[in-house]
Amino acid sequence: MYRIPVLLLLFFSIHLVSSGQLMVSGIVLSKSDKVPLPGVNIVEKGTQNGTSTDQDGKFNLSVSDANSILVISALGHLTKEIEVGNQEHIKIMLKPYCHVDWFDSQKIGLYIQSGLINNPVGGEFFISFPAFLNQAVVQPTVSYQTDFNDNYLFQTQIAIKHLVVKCNLDLDIAWNYKQVEFGKDYNSSVNSFETDLNFSHRVFGIPYLKLILGYSNMAVTGHDTKNSNKSGGVLGLGFGIGKPINATLIGKANIYAGKAEYQVDLLRNFKQIQTFIRYYNQNTFSEFSIGLGYVFDYRFKRQ
């Protein structure tokens, strides 16, 4: 009389024990810096059975059997699937999702600038062409300041930005040329080839970091100046400054035997309005400049 209910109870007990008997624990880390990731979703594939990692990136989940597949997903990271198998503790590395969009192609910038020491009047112009090779952008820049007499400072640059792109890192290359006329007795020309490494993630707590390395050559002529031709290395560093300034500071030095040419820029953008403060020094010549510019987009008709 009680045989059928007892058999049914035994059947359902065996079913409940077999479905959910495998307890899996683990930890989820970021593959880029090996830091534990809290709030990661862990779901048994094909079910609503799931959990999330705690503040230490750890989790525990009871799954159906060893054939179960865990789906691991987190904001800003690539989703990953792992078969449980005979693993009771799983160490999971999530790769950050690395898609970076730049908005510096097809732009034109016009600046007015004034030197407070030697060249009171000047301007700057740049144009960035459409992106090629998916992300790279060619950008020529020309700058000129003068006192309409014996002094002028001419600078030009041709840069290829985002030539190499990795997760949280991109590489720019540039050729720079400067010419200085200081009175009637000093004239110099400088050629430099530079590589910029731009780190977009925090390094030592800094929101943005730029490392500049390169090679430079400076030729100096003049009536009362000894002619010289020197070569040396280029070394520079740039970093972002957070609130309330929200600016970028970049310093760069061309280091020759016994002498150095250097430039420091403080950059601050207000949407399409861009400003800078710049100090430049080369031997006996120096200039402190301020600039105000406007940047706008251009598009071809077929776009």
Backbone torsions as a table, in degrees:
resi	resn	phi	psi	omega
1	MET	NA	-37.8	-178.8
2	TYR	-99.3	3.8	-173.8
3	ARG	-66.5	-43.9	-177.3
4	ILE	-65.9	-48.7	177.3
5	PRO	-59.6	-37.8	179.5
6	VAL	-65.9	-41.7	177.9
7	LEU	-63.8	-40.2	177.9
8	LEU	-63.9	-41.0	178.9
9	LEU	-64.3	-41.3	178.5
10	LEU	-64.3	-39.5	179.4
11	PHE	-62.4	-48.5	-179.7
12	PHE	-67.3	-32.0	177.9
13	SER	-66.0	-44.2	178.4
14	ILE	-63.3	-39.5	179.4
15	HIS	-63.1	-43.9	-178.9
16	LEU	-67.2	-35.9	-179.1
17	VAL	-70.3	-38.6	-177.4
18	SER	-76.2	-23.1	-178.5
19	SER	-101.0	89.7	179.9
20	GLY	118.3	20.7	-177.9
21	GLN	-85.0	-18.6	-175.2
22	LEU	-95.5	112.4	179.1
23	MET	-96.0	124.6	-178.9
24	VAL	-115.1	133.2	173.5
25	SER	-122.3	162.7	-179.6
26	GLY	-177.1	-176.3	177.7
27	ILE	-140.6	143.3	-179.5
28	VAL	-114.7	125.8	-179.2
29	LEU	-122.1	153.8	172.7
30	SER	-77.2	129.2	-176.9
31	LYS	-67.3	-27.0	-175.5
32	SER	-73.7	-39.0	-176.1
33	ASP	-132.5	7.4	176.3
34	LYS	61.6	26.6	179.5
35	VAL	-91.4	135.6	177.2
36	PRO	-60.2	142.3	-177.0
37	LEU	-109.8	113.7	175.1
38	PRO	-82.4	157.3	174.6
39	GLY	73.4	17.9	178.4
40	VAL	-79.8	135.5	179.6
41	ASN	-83.3	128.1	176.5
42	ILE	-119.5	115.6	-176.3
43	VAL	-129.3	136.5	172.3
44	GLU	-73.3	119.5	-172.9
45	LYS	-57.0	135.1	178.8
46	GLY	82.3	3.4	179.5
47	THR	-132.7	176.8	172.6
48	GLN	-102.7	12.8	179.4
49	ASN	-79.4	116.1	-177.0
50	GLY	-162.2	176.0	178.4
51	THR	-156.4	-174.5	176.2
52	SER	-140.2	156.5	-178.1
53	THR	-73.9	151.1	178.4
54	ASP	-85.2	-167.9	-176.9
55	GLN	-63.9	-21.1	178.8
56	ASP	-98.2	10.3	179.4
57	GLY	76.8	11.8	-175.8
58	LYS	-98.2	156.5	179.5
59	PHE	-152.1	159.7	171.8
60	ASN	-136.0	135.1	-178.2
61	LEU	-149.0	131.5	175.6
62	SER	-91.6	122.8	-176.8
63	VAL	-117.7	169.4	-173.7
64	SER	-64.3	-52.8	-177.9
65	ASP	-161.9	-174.8	-176.6
66	ALA	-68.6	-17.4	179.3
67	ASN	-84.4	-2.5	-178.5
68	SER	-65.0	147.9	178.2
69	ILE	-115.8	129.3	177.6
70	LEU	-94.1	133.0	175.2
71	VAL	-105.7	116.7	-175.6
72	ILE	-110.2	123.2	-177.5
73	SER	-139.5	144.0	178.7
74	ALA	-152.1	148.7	179.3
75	LEU	-61.5	129.9	178.8
76	GLY	82.8	7.9	-179.3
77	HIS	-133.2	155.6	177.2
78	LEU	-74.7	135.6	178.5
79	THR	-68.7	142.5	-176.2
80	LYS	-132.3	144.9	176.3
81	GLU	-118.5	135.6	-178.7
82	ILE	-135.1	131.9	173.7
83	GLU	-80.7	134.1	-175.9
84	VAL	-65.2	-50.2	-178.7
85	GLY	60.1	-134.5	179.6
86	ASN	-100.3	19.1	-178.7
87	GLN	-84.3	127.1	175.3
88	GLU	-98.7	-25.2	175.6
89	HIS	-131.4	125.4	-173.4
90	ILE	-119.4	131.3	173.5
91	LYS	-103.6	118.2	-172.5
92	ILE	-115.6	129.0	177.9
93	MET	-108.7	119.8	178.5
94	LEU	-100.3	131.4	179.8
95	LYS	-87.2	129.1	177.9
96	PRO	-60.2	146.4	176.7
97	TYR	-81.1	114.3	-170.4
98	CYS	-112.0	77.5	171.7
99	HIS	-121.6	116.7	-175.8
100	VAL	-114.4	131.3	176.3
101	ASP	-107.7	129.2	173.1
102	TRP	-107.0	149.1	-177.2
103	PHE	-125.1	39.0	-177.3
104	ASP	-112.8	12.2	176.4
105	SER	-93.2	156.9	178.4
106	GLN	52.2	54.0	177.1
107	LYS	-129.7	151.6	174.8
108	ILE	-126.0	132.9	178.6
109	GLY	-122.1	133.5	178.0
110	LEU	-124.2	128.4	-177.8
111	TYR	-125.7	146.6	162.5
112	ILE	-108.9	140.6	-177.9
113	GLN	-145.7	155.4	-177.1
114	SER	-137.3	131.7	174.0
115	GLY	-90.6	135.0	-175.5
116	LEU	-93.5	-2.0	-177.0
117	ILE	-114.1	-57.3	-172.9
118	ASN	-122.5	-34.2	-173.6
119	ASN	-124.1	95.0	-170.9
120	PRO	-75.4	-18.2	-173.7
121	VAL	-123.8	137.5	178.6
122	GLY	-174.7	176.9	179.4
123	GLY	-156.3	167.0	-179.9
124	GLU	-142.6	145.5	-178.9
125	PHE	-140.5	137.5	171.7
126	PHE	-141.6	154.6	174.0
127	ILE	-138.5	134.1	175.6
128	SER	-110.4	130.5	-175.7
129	PHE	-85.5	169.6	177.8
130	PRO	-58.6	149.1	-178.5
131	ALA	-66.7	146.7	174.9
132	PHE	-133.7	166.1	-174.3
133	LEU	49.7	40.1	178.2
134	ASN	78.2	-44.9	-170.7
135	GLN	-137.3	-22.2	-174.7
136	ALA	-66.6	145.1	-177.3
137	VAL	-134.7	129.4	174.3
138	VAL	-92.7	130.0	-177.8
139	GLN	-138.0	105.2	171.7
140	PRO	-84.6	145.8	178.6
141	THR	-136.2	138.7	177.6
142	VAL	-131.3	133.2	-179.7
143	SER	-135.0	141.6	-179.1
144	TYR	-147.6	131.9	174.8
145	GLN	-133.3	145.7	-176.8
146	THR	-154.1	164.1	170.9
147	ASP	-110.2	11.1	-179.3
148	PHE	60.6	23.6	179.6
149	ASN	-138.2	-101.0	-175.8
150	ASP	-104.7	-8.6	-173.1
151	ASN	-115.3	141.1	167.7
152	TYR	-158.4	156.9	176.8
153	LEU	-131.7	115.3	-179.1
154	PHE	-115.5	130.7	178.9
155	GLN	-135.9	140.6	174.0
156	THR	-142.2	151.7	-179.7
157	GLN	-145.3	140.9	169.0
158	ILE	-121.2	114.0	-175.7
159	ALA	-117.4	145.1	169.0
160	ILE	-114.5	111.2	-175.8
161	LYS	-95.2	148.6	177.7
162	HIS	58.6	37.6	179.4
163	LEU	-65.6	-38.8	174.7
164	VAL	-124.8	131.3	-177.2
165	VAL	-127.7	126.4	172.2
166	LYS	-126.2	175.1	179.2
167	CYS	-63.2	120.2	179.0
168	ASN	65.6	16.6	-179.1
169	LEU	-150.4	134.1	171.4
170	ASP	-138.0	157.6	-173.9
171	LEU	-122.4	131.6	175.0
172	ASP	-115.0	151.9	170.7
173	ILE	-126.9	151.9	-176.7
174	ALA	-154.2	147.1	168.6
175	TRP	-110.4	129.7	-179.2
176	ASN	-120.2	142.1	174.8
177	TYR	-134.3	131.9	176.9
178	LYS	-128.5	142.8	173.0
179	GLN	-133.9	131.0	-178.1
180	VAL	-121.3	128.7	170.6
181	GLU	-116.7	116.4	-176.2
182	PHE	-125.6	99.3	-173.6
183	GLY	68.9	-158.3	-179.6
184	LYS	-98.4	-3.1	-171.8
185	ASP	-115.1	5.0	-179.0
186	TYR	-140.9	124.1	176.0
187	ASN	-141.0	134.3	-179.8
188	SER	-141.2	153.3	173.4
189	SER	-135.4	138.6	-176.3
190	VAL	-129.1	127.7	171.5
191	ASN	-114.9	132.8	177.1
192	SER	-141.4	146.4	176.3
193	PHE	-120.1	125.2	-169.4
194	GLU	-130.9	153.7	173.1
195	THR	-123.9	128.9	178.9
196	ASP	-110.6	126.6	172.7
197	LEU	-104.7	117.8	-175.9
198	ASN	-110.3	117.7	178.9
199	PHE	-100.9	117.2	-175.4
200	SER	-91.0	-13.4	176.6
201	HIS	-96.1	168.8	-175.9
202	ARG	-67.6	129.6	174.4
203	VAL	-123.2	118.1	-176.0
204	PHE	55.6	35.3	178.9
205	GLY	80.5	0.0	-179.5
206	ILE	-90.4	127.7	-174.7
207	PRO	-67.5	-22.9	-179.8
208	TYR	-150.1	138.0	-178.4
209	LEU	-139.9	134.0	177.9
210	LYS	-123.5	132.9	175.2
211	LEU	-117.8	126.9	-175.4
212	ILE	-114.3	126.9	177.4
213	LEU	-134.3	143.6	179.5
214	GLY	-177.8	-167.0	-177.8
215	TYR	-131.3	142.0	-176.5
216	SER	-139.5	150.7	175.2
217	ASN	-134.0	132.6	-179.7
218	MET	-125.9	128.5	175.7
219	ALA	-114.2	130.5	-177.8
220	VAL	-123.2	132.7	176.1
221	THR	-135.0	161.5	177.9
222	GLY	167.6	159.6	-179.3
223	HIS	-67.1	-45.4	-177.4
224	ASP	-104.8	9.4	-178.6
225	THR	-115.2	136.3	178.3
226	LYS	-68.0	126.2	179.2
227	ASN	-65.3	140.8	-179.1
228	SER	-151.8	156.9	175.7
229	ASN	-140.9	114.2	-174.2
230	LYS	-127.5	148.1	175.8
231	SER	-124.1	153.0	-179.6
232	GLY	-169.2	-173.8	-178.5
233	GLY	-96.0	161.0	176.5
234	VAL	-114.7	130.8	179.1
235	LEU	-138.0	130.3	-179.1
236	GLY	-150.6	163.2	-179.5
237	LEU	-145.9	135.5	175.6
238	GLY	-132.3	149.7	178.9
239	PHE	-155.1	156.2	178.8
240	GLY	-84.2	144.8	175.8
241	ILE	-113.2	122.5	-176.2
242	GLY	-76.0	-162.4	-177.4
243	LYS	-61.2	147.7	1.5
244	PRO	-89.0	-0.9	-175.0
245	ILE	-77.8	-45.4	-179.4
246	ASN	51.8	58.8	-176.7
247	ALA	-134.9	175.7	176.8
248	THR	-123.3	132.7	178.8
249	LEU	-113.9	126.7	-178.3
250	ILE	-129.7	125.3	176.1
251	GLY	-121.7	139.5	-176.2
252	LYS	-145.1	139.1	179.6
253	ALA	-132.6	133.3	169.4
254	ASN	-97.2	115.2	-170.1
255	ILE	-103.9	115.7	177.5
256	TYR	-110.3	178.4	-179.2
257	ALA	-65.1	107.1	176.3
258	GLY	81.4	-6.1	-177.8
259	LYS	-141.0	163.0	178.8
260	ALA	-143.6	141.5	171.9
261	GLU	-109.9	129.9	-175.3
262	TYR	-142.4	157.8	-178.9
263	GLN	-144.2	138.3	178.0
264	VAL	-127.0	128.5	-180.0
265	ASP	-122.4	135.3	170.0
266	LEU	-114.0	115.7	-173.4
267	LEU	-112.0	137.4	178.7
268	ARG	-142.8	124.9	-178.7
269	ASN	-108.4	141.1	172.9
270	PHE	-124.8	79.3	-174.3
271	LYS	58.3	-112.7	-177.8
272	GLN	-86.3	-11.3	176.6
273	ILE	-90.3	128.0	-179.7
274	GLN	-124.4	140.9	-179.2
275	THR	-129.6	155.8	174.3
276	PHE	-150.7	153.4	169.3
277	ILE	-122.9	130.1	-172.1
278	ARG	-136.2	135.7	171.9
279	TYR	-121.3	130.2	-178.9
280	TYR	-129.7	136.1	-179.5
281	ASN	-137.3	134.1	176.5
282	GLN	-147.0	109.9	-177.9
283	ASN	52.0	-119.0	-178.0
284	THR	-87.0	-5.7	-178.2
285	PHE	-98.3	137.8	174.1
286	SER	-146.8	154.8	179.3
287	GLU	-149.8	136.6	174.5
288	PHE	-115.6	117.2	-172.3
289	SER	-123.8	151.1	171.1
290	ILE	-124.8	145.2	-176.8
291	GLY	-139.7	149.6	178.2
292	LEU	-135.6	125.5	-175.3
293	GLY	-136.1	165.3	177.0
294	TYR	-128.0	133.1	-177.8
295	VAL	-118.4	131.0	179.4
296	PHE	-136.2	158.7	-179.0
297	ASP	-88.3	155.3	169.6
298	TYR	-135.8	150.9	-179.4
299	ARG	-139.5	147.3	174.0
300	PHE	-81.2	157.2	-176.6
301	LYS	-60.6	-33.6	-176.5
302	ARG	-76.8	-7.8	-178.6
303	GLN	-85.9	NA	NA
